[in-house]
Every structure is written in structure tokens, then in C-alpha cells.
């Protein structure tokens, strides 16, 4: 009889152990999830984060649909470095550094918690003027040369705020011998005093073709988009969604490094479109400027 009772007791204990093993430790699960989220937040804040291009303001260097990597450490860290803008605004900076001419950076709008992406064209202490679309730094026009127009494919599925992204380029639409259509807007190559060289699109006469002159205060930089006629940048006032003048360095949240992949807007529910919508020629393109012979030499 004792043997039967002992057997039943062992079976009961085993059942209880199996039930205990089957229970989920929700506290441990939540703790693990919190640690994972903190690790992602720390990486995005201190090392790098992904970034998506939603507008045409930095064409031709960046196209709508580009996905890229932004490094967080080149200029030190500030409130703007913290992902999702979780920190209050302030003037503090840790291990501060100043961007170089030609860097593509991520300034945060002075009022809204919205990330922009622009190119640095003037540094602290510089006097900048824009005259007929031409940048004049410290009284000297930067080098600006006409080059063959860039070719931008016609991608009708790509929309910006509900309208075709490139509708402003309509008169520059051409068709090659194969029947493929491209936009070929007027293109220029600019070279800044350190030799940083990049392409810009400038095809219209508009108010922001004239600006300044102003002197950039210490702790600030001047940023412009490469698509000069479609960029709300340091030339544009806050009420026109611009940056409202020189950008405080503590408002810069990182530097654009390279494109990881790019989509042409045709991605849909069909898994095949996940591959056919890729722009293979844009993957892993560096976003650091090329360097010509320095004008200071």
C-alpha cells in the first residue's frame, strides 16, 4: 500500500513540476524586452540610426525612397542625438566637433521635432551670400561649373505628399533610344573652399536665389539642399517650413554616411515587387563628398 501511495505522490509532484515548467515568467520576459529596447535606443543615440528620404530637397545626391545610415558621433552628442527626440532641447554638447564643408547632416527643425537633411555650405565665422543662385563665401564666389544633366528615371509610382515627386521637372523629360524616360534637369558642380565637390540642381528663378549677406555666428552652420529650388533650408524662414537661418550645432543629430538600399515606389503586397522595386545601382553609395583640388592651395 505504501508503495502505491509513494508512486502516486511522485506522479503528483511530477505533474506539479511540469505545470511549473510550463508557466511563463512574464516579469523576466518584460525585463528582457526592456533591455533589448534600451540597447536599440542606445545604439541609435550614440552610434548610428537608419534614415528615410521622403522629399526631393537633396537631389541628385539623395532620391525619394533612399534608405541610409546616419552616424551619431562625428560632431559629439547633444539633445538632437537622442532618438525619437526623447530629451528636452538644450545647448549642451558632449565631445563637440564642427562639421566640415560639404558634409550632409541631420539638423532638427528649430521649433518642430522634425529631422531635416541638408548639406553644410558655411561654417562659424563665414560670411555667406546667395546671389542669382550662386554661393559667395567671405566675398568670393565658390567654384560653380555647368556639367551634363543628371539622369533621373521617371518613376510614376513615387509620390511626395500625394503628388508625383518630380512634377517640377516635367519640362526636362526625355526619352532615350530604348524608349526609357528620364528627367534631365540643369545640373551644376559646386566646389567649396576645402575642395568638397558635389552636384546641385538649379533650374528656376525663385526668391531663395538671393539671400544675405550674413555672418554665421559661433556655434552655428549654414545648411542648404542640393535641389536648390525645392529645399526649405537655412535660406527659408520658419513660417515657410525652413530652418530660419544658421543652425545651432546642438541641433545637428548626425552625419549621413551611405545608402543601404533604395525603392522606386512600386513596392506592393506581391512579394516579387519587393525585389523589382529595388534600385540596385544606389545600394551602398557613399554620401561623403568627393574632393577636388582645394581652392585654398
N, C-alpha and C positions, 0 to 999 in steps of 0.2 A: 504493500500500500504506500509505504514511504517513497518507494522508487517511482511510482506513478505520479505522486504529488510533486516530487522533485522535478520530474520531467515536465509537468505542466507549468511549474514555476519558471523553469528555464525557457520554455516556449513563450511564456508571457513576457519575460524580460527581453527576449529577442525581439518580440513584436514591438515592445516599447522603444527598444533601441532603433529598430527600423523606422518607426514613426519619427523619432527624434532626428535621425539622419535625413529624413525626407523634408523636414521643416526648413524654410528659407530664413536665413538670418538677415532680415531687412535692414537692420542697423548697419551691418557690415556692407551690404550692397550699396546703401546710400553713401556711406563713408567712401567706398571705392569710387563711386560715380563723382562725388565732390572732389576727390583728389585728382581724378582724371580731368575734370573741368578746370581746376586750378592750374594743372600742368599746361593745358592748352592755352589758357589765358596768359600764363607767364611766358610761354613761347611767343605768342602773338604780341605781347607787350615788349619783350626785351630782345627778341631775335628777329623774327620775320612773320609776315602775315600775307595771305592771298588778297588780291585786289582785282576788281572787275571794272572794265572800261564801259561806261554807259553813254558816252557822248562823243562828238566828233572834234572836241576842242584841241586835242593833241595830235590830230592827223598832220602829216603822214606817219609819224613815229608810232602812234598808237591808233588802232582802229576799234570801233564799237564791236564788242564781242571778245576782245583780248582778255585773257586771264594772266595775271603776272604776279611776281613775288616782290614785296616791299620789305627791305631790311630796316630794322628799327634802331640800330646802334650807331650809324655813321656820324650823327650830329649830337650824340648823347640822348638822354631821356628827359621827357617833360610830361605834363598832363596830357599832351596830344599823343604821346606814345601808347598810352594805356588803351587797350582795345575796348571797343563799344562805348568809348567816351565815358567811362565809369567814374573818373576823377573830376573834381571841380577844377575850373580854369585857374591858372596861376602863372606867375612869372618865373618860377623856379626851374632850373635845369641841372641835370647831373652829368658830369663829364662833357661839358658843352663843346661843340665844334661848329664851324661855319661851313655851309655848302660852298661848292666851287661853281664857277661859271659853267653853265650847260647841264648841271645836274637836274634830273627830273625828280621832283619832290611831291610830298603829300601834305599840302597846307590845309588846316581846318578853317572853315569859314569863321570870320571874327564874331559872328552872332549865333549862327545855327551850328549844331553838331553834325556838320556835313563835310566829308572829305572831298577835296578837290585834287586834281593832279595837273601840275604846271612845270615849266622849265625856269630855272634861275638865270636871269639875264643881267642883274645888277646886285652888287654886294654893299655892305655897310660903308658909308663914306662916298660912294659913287654918286655922281650927278647923271641922271638919265633923262632923256627927252625922246619922244617918238615924233617924227616929222615925216608926213606922207608915207607912213608905214615903216620908216627906216629908223632903227635904234641908233641914238647918238649917246655915247658914253663919255663922260668927262670932256665934252666938247668935240669929240672925234667920232664920226660915223663908223660903226663897225663894218667889217667887210661883208658885202652882200652881193651875190652874183646870181644871175639868171641861169638855171640849169634845165635840162629836158624835163618836161612834166612827169610827175609820178603817175603810175598807172594804178587806179583803184577799181577793183572789179565792181560791176553792177550786181548788187545783192538785194533784190526786191523784198525778201523776207525780213530784212533787218530794219527795225523800227526804233525811232527815238521819240519818246513821249507821244506815241501813237501815229507818228508820221514817218515817211521814208527818211532815213538818216542823211542821205546825200542829196536831197532835193535841191539844195542851194547850188549844187554843181551841175544842174541839168544841162546848161548850155555847153558843157565840156564833155558830153557823152560822145564816144566814138566807137566804131566797130572795126575790128581787125579783119584780116583776110579769112580767118576761120569762122567768122560770124560772131565771135565773142565780143561783148560790150564792156567798155571801160570808161571811167571818168579820167580826164587828163587836165586837172586844174593847173593854173600858173604856179610854178614852183621856184623857190629861191634857196640858195645855200648861204647861211649866215655863219660867221666865224667870230667868236668872242675873243677878248684880249689874251686869254690863256691858251688859245688855239682850239678850244672846243668848237666842233663844227657839226651842223645838223641842218635838216631840210625844213622849210616852212612853206605853207600855202598862203598866198595873199592875192586875192582876185577882185576885191571890191574897194571902192572909196567909201569909208564909213567913219563915224566920229572918233573911234578909238585909234584911227591912224595918226591922230595928233594928241600928244599928252606932254605935260610938263613944260619946262624942265623942273625937276625936284631933286633934292639931295636925300639919299637914303640914310635914315638915322642909324646910329649904332644899335646893334642887336636886331636889325631888320634886313630883309632882302626884297628884291622886286622880282615877281614871277609873271610869266606870260605863257599863253598857249601857242603851240606851233601852227595851228589853224587860225591865223590872226584875225579873220573876220567873223569867227564863230567861237570866241573864247571870252568868258566872263572872268577876267583875271585882275591883276593889280591896277590895270588901267580903268576898270569899271567900278562905279560906286556901289555901295551896299544895296541901294534900292533897285539896282539893275542886276542883282544877284552876283555882283563881282566881289573881289577881295578888298575893295575900298582903299587901295594904296599899298605901300610896303607892308610885308608880312612879318610880324614878330617871330623871332627864331623859335620861341617856345610853342608857337602854333604849328610847327612842322613836325609831322608824325613819322617821317621816314623817307627813304630814297628808293625809287623804282630801280630794280636790278635787271630782270629778264622776264620774257614772256614764257609761260609754261605751255599753254595751248590757246587756241582761238577758234570761235564758232561763227559761222556766217549767218546765223539767224534761222536756218531751215530745220533745226532740231525739233523733232516731234515725238509722238508716242511710239512710232515704229523704231525698234532698236537699230535698224540699218541706218536710220538718219543720224544716229549718234556718231557714226563714223563718216558718213558722206558730208556732214556739215562741218567737219574739221578743216581748218586751213593749214595744211601741213607745212607750208613754206614759212609760217610765222612762229612755229614752236621753237623755243629755246633761243629766240633772238635777244641779244643783249640790248639794254636800254641806256647804257653808258654812251656818252657822245664820242664820236670819232675826234681825233686831234690832228689838226693841220699845223703847219709851221706857225709858231706864236708870233703875233703882231708886235710883241714887246721885244723881240730879239732883233 
